[in-house]
Amino acid sequence: MLDIRSLTIDFPGPDGRRRVVDDVSLSLGPGETLGIVGESGSGKSLLSLATIGLLPRTARVSGSIRFEGRELLGLAERDLQRIRGARISMIFQEPMTALNPAMTAGAQIAEGIRLHRRASRREARAEALALMELVRIPDPARRIDSYPHEMSGGQRQRVGIAIALALRPRLIIADEPTTALDVTVQKEVLDILDELVREMGLSLVLISHDLGVIARMADRVHVMRRGRTMEEGETAAVLRNPASAYTRELLDAMPRRARRGFHIAPAAGGEVSR
């Protein structure tokens, strides 16, 4: 589904080029959830923006990003536009800034449907309403005409998920989708994502600084720090027996209840059970 090889991203700096992603490789299979975890500045969000061709023009990118066997790096903008939304969608961290404040929720969900499918206004609105129901927005028949500022943070993030699903993509990239939400709403949004991935057979790249979220959602985890890969593997295996000191730091930062059932191996390694 997605195969990234030796991806490197540089930006201009006062002392020459500044490397923000350094020789990162990862892969994602159909129907799989890959968690990318790391602190702020680790390069995980830049990795996602590179995948859909949304890096600033000042970025210099090398390596390979192949999606469904097609190389995306160097692809013409018109070809990338056909892939964005239709084949790869993104859910952004802060829905209040990601959504257009001058458009209703329904109009924003319907916009991509009208552009890509040439649907009529009525058809697109009907699909938007169905998507709002799918992502469990309360009273969707009324909320479809609400503006973002008239909705709660959780409802706005559900609108973001509905927009991402509108064209039935094969891959969704969710960049810190619950960071701006309170704990109860976080759980509801993660439940929705998990259910949709399983029922629709989607692949998901879930980006987070919270290893607890990754532990709950991801089949495999990719740990990043300062633009580099620290370790990767099946989520349960990495939690049981982390190979890098940095992953241990992330585990130490998890609430005890989130770590329940995982017995972390000593620094020297060894067999660990769950």
PyMOL commands that set and color helices and strands:
alter all, ss='L'
color gray80, all
select helices_A, chain A and resi 44-51+77-83+95-98+105-117+121-134+140-143+148-150+153-165+183-200+211-217+235-240+245-253+256-259
alter helices_A, ss='H'
color red, helices_A
select strands_A, chain A and resi 2-13+16-28+33-37+60-67+70-71+88-91+171-175+203-208+220-225+228-234
alter strands_A, ss='S'
color yellow, strands_A
deselect
rebuild
show_as cartoon
